[in-house]
Amino acid sequence: MSAPVLAPPKPLDPAKFRDPRVTAKGEARAVVALAALRTLWINTGTLCNITCRNCYIESSPKNDALAYLSAAEVADYLDEIAREALPVEEVGFTGGEPFLNRDLPAMLRDVLGRGHRALVLTNAMKPMRNHAGALLALRRDFGDRLTLRVSLDHHRAEVHDLERQEGSFEQALEGLAWLAHAGFRVHVAGRAGFAGRGEDAAAMRAGFARLFAARGIPIDAEDPVALMLFPEMDATADVPEITTACWGILGKSPESLMCASARMVVKRRGAARPAVLACTLLPYDPQFELGATLAEAARPVALNHPHCATFCVLGGAACSQ
């Protein structure tokens, strides 16, 4: 039986997401205050070893719009956390492919040595394996305080490879298996949007469970943290704007959103110093650049982008553990 053919999404109403204060209907737009900084994200740079068809950050072997951050620049933010006694529990590393940044092992050691947890989002391909020795040393010294989340879009190679590149599924699985068998704490990030190919979330999880069992990878596919299925992000598709009334209607607290507890550090190509953004999902939208320091970036965030609705409020997703 073939998968159903899905109708294309309705295009985004151009009147929406124009004003950070009010919606197209004139209603008060929802705003999220930083309740407490629990997770600091570091974008190590947008360069990646592969080019995915629908990468939200447009990473590729040629895109250096976000430059490599250095270990010294990351240390400045860790110093601010310590100096201001900020309640940061976890520091996450994303890209691009973080392991292309040669300073990543030093950054991880600094983060872990200061008592924080560390999370790395990786495709687990050759750049990661090039750091095998440094990773094993980090595992030896810090154990399960280091987590690696491997991107595996689907449990079938032909679907995953269609998004990424031919052969990437097997390479990612080999890297994932190496991590698991070496004793690392490993999670997987899949794509819930592929459920549109005739699979619901339960079928997706069942497929991943079969894959993990066949490869001897000890990940519980029913655990929503160990296997995160992220919603698709299409900024051109029509979505509702989030108003202050939505919290009560949806039964959702603004403190459950990522921007209530997280910020991301980036360094733009040619910039003299890094900047702090409200969110991992919006690296190129200037309205979400909040300042150069964590203190400057502590101000509230207006939910003035389609991703705020699709991914965070309605999709219920969060990038941290």
C-alpha positions, 0 to 999 in steps of 0.5 A, spaced: 500 500 500 502 506 497 503 512 502 498 517 502 499 524 497 499 530 502 496 536 499 501 542 499 501 546 505 497 553 505 502 559 504 503 563 510 499 570 510 504 575 509 500 580 514 502 575 520 509 576 524 510 583 522 509 586 528 513 584 535 507 587 539 501 585 536 498 579 531 495 581 524 488 581 527 491 586 532 491 581 538 497 582 543 502 577 541 505 572 546 512 574 550 516 569 553 521 572 559 527 568 561 525 564 567 532 562 569 538 560 564 538 552 564 541 551 558 546 555 554 547 553 546 554 554 543 553 554 535 560 552 533 559 554 526 555 552 520 560 548 516 558 541 515 561 535 512 554 534 508 548 538 505 541 536 507 535 538 503 531 541 508 537 544 513 533 549 517 540 553 518 543 551 511 549 548 513 553 545 508 561 544 506 561 552 503 556 555 508 560 559 513 555 564 515 556 563 522 564 562 523 567 557 528 567 559 535 574 558 539 575 555 546 577 562 549 570 565 546 566 559 549 570 560 556 568 567 556 561 565 557 563 560 562 566 565 566 560 569 566 556 564 568 560 562 574 561 570 576 554 571 575 552 564 579 547 563 573 543 556 574 546 553 567 546 546 568 547 544 561 551 546 555 549 544 548 553 544 542 550 544 535 552 547 528 553 545 522 557 539 524 560 541 531 566 536 530 569 540 524 571 545 529 578 543 532 576 546 538 570 542 540 574 537 545 577 543 549 570 546 549 567 540 552 573 539 557 572 546 559 564 545 560 565 538 563 570 540 568 566 546 571 561 541 573 556 542 567 553 537 563 554 537 555 550 535 549 553 535 542 548 534 536 552 530 531 551 526 524 556 521 527 560 521 521 567 522 519 568 528 523 566 525 529 570 519 528 576 523 527 576 525 534 575 518 537 581 519 542 579 525 545 572 523 546 574 516 549 578 521 554 572 525 555 568 519 557 573 516 561 574 523 565 566 525 565 562 519 564 555 520 563 555 527 564 557 527 556 551 526 551 551 525 544 545 526 540 546 523 533 541 525 527 538 519 524 532 522 520 528 515 519 529 508 520 530 506 513 536 508 509 533 510 503 529 515 506 534 518 511 539 518 505 534 522 500 534 528 505 542 527 507 546 524 501 547 517 499 551 512 504 550 517 510 545 512 513 550 507 514 555 512 516 551 515 521 549 508 524 556 506 524 558 512 528 552 511 533 554 504 534 561 506 536 559 511 541 554 506 544 559 500 544 564 505 547 559 506 553 557 513 551 550 516 553 547 516 546 540 519 544 537 519 537 534 525 533 529 523 528 524 527 524 516 527 525 515 530 519 517 523 515 510 520 519 507 524 513 509 518 509 504 513 512 507 512 518 504 515 525 509 517 531 508 510 534 510 506 527 516 511 527 518 509 534 517 501 532 521 502 526 527 505 530 526 500 535 527 494 530 533 498 527 536 499 534 535 492 536 538 489 529 544 493 530 545 492 538 544 499 540 541 500 547 536 506 546 529 505 548 525 508 542 519 509 546 523 514 551 521 521 548 528 524 550 532 518 548 529 518 541 526 525 540 522 526 533 522 533 532 516 537 528 518 539 521 519 547 520 517 550 514 517 558 515 513 559 508 507 555 511 501 558 514 501 557 522 497 561 527 500 567 531 501 566 538 497 571 542 497 572 550 490 568 550 493 562 547 496 560 554 490 559 557 486 556 551 492 551 550 493 549 557 501 551 556 505 555 560 510 560 557 516 557 562 515 550 558 518 554 551 525 553 550 526 561 550 524 561 557 530 557 559 535 557 554 540 562 549 545 560 544 551 563 542 554 564 535 559 568 531 557 571 525 562 571 519 567 577 520 564 579 526 569 582 532 565 578 537 560 573 538 553 574 540 547 571 544 541 569 540 534 567 543 533 561 540 537 555 536 532 555 531 533 563 528 540 564 527 539 569 521 533 573 524 536 580 527 530 581 531 532 575 535 539 577 537 539 580 544 546 582 545 553 580 546 553 578 553 548 573 557 546 579 561 544 583 555 540 577 552 536 576 559 530 580 556 524 577 554 522 574 547 516 576 543 514 570 539 514 573 532 516 568 527 512 561 524 517 557 528 515 559 535 508 557 533 510 550 529 516 548 533 515 550 540 508 552 542 504 547 537 509 542 536 512 542 543 519 541 542 525 542 546 532 542 544 535 540 550 535 534 555 
